[in-house]
């Protein structure tokens, strides 16, 4: 019988998996191509890691041509990652579309749907589903949590784009929420998505025990509060324009601001899928690696791609004097760091025997590492 110790801990203390403070990731790069047998992970032993209508959806509406090319490169003869991402994205988008309908007052629901259904890679919800399936759960069990994570991610983007934060005019190639609906409605749309995310996961999840749903809700709340996204955002704001930001502080920002929600997505899937303590913790470490990897690659793309290629304002971090990995480490060392993080992430999947289950997560990690926008 799978262990429920971590769930008991949540019920008793509402503080599951007190994470250790982040430290620098080390390790040597080893990009291992996927094979049809058990994945061959070759990681240096010094590696370590700190703890619209639904009928209108199509793959092309979610994944750009450049992304399709990247997905095609990742696909292998025995696992078609491009098809996997396309199929999962369509189902996630359909679930998101069905989750929020136009009600009274219509403006706020329209604003919520405007940003939630604006496209995007849907990496977080797909990670949630993949983690759930890896430990033996069903997609249907993970879908409400997957949607909840995407709602919170969308909230963070709406708020990030506000003039009082990053002051961006475009997101995913479209005018930002406050440019369409005004700052007041944009703030409320983000607030509404945040609240509804918890309502949705609590009321719509099927196939998991109440204890596991409670544990998932607590994990998600922790990831976006003062131990997660908010903490990262506060330190990020305080660090803008500062000249003494070091690697540890930059890593703190992104472990909390970016990696925490990716980590929550994976951990929620593992919890709701029935994962054991050991499985959940290994997937937590995997997610923490790819969460930081996501931000390192984001920083690289910000200085190497155009606004048209990115679908958002390029070079914005440099304009507002934000510290980034390329600015602190240089472009080549940032790329090397991203490869090290990818290798670290793959190492955490060594204990899972199912190639079918592991392949999507390996491919998702590689997609995050080699994406072009």
Secondary structure, 3 states (H helix, E strand, C coil): CCCCHHHHHHHHHCCCCCCCCCCCCECCCCCCCCCCCCCCCCCCCCCECCCCCHHHCCHHHHCCHHHHHHHHHHCCCCCCHHHHHHHHHHHHHHHHHHHCCCCCCHHHHHHHHHHHCCCCCCHHHHHHHHHHHHCCCCHHHHHHHHHHHHHHHHHHHHHHCCCCCCCCCEECCEECHHHHHCHHHHHHHHHHHHHHHHHHHHHHCCCCCHHHHHHHHHHHHHHHCCCCHHHHHHHHHHHCCCCCCCHHHHHHHHHHHHHHHHHHHHHHHHHHCCCCHHHHHHHHHHHHHHHHHHHHHHHHHHHHCCHHHHCCCCCHHHHCCCCCHHHHHCHHHHHHHHHHHHHHHHHCCCCCCCHHHHHHHHHHHHHHHHCCC
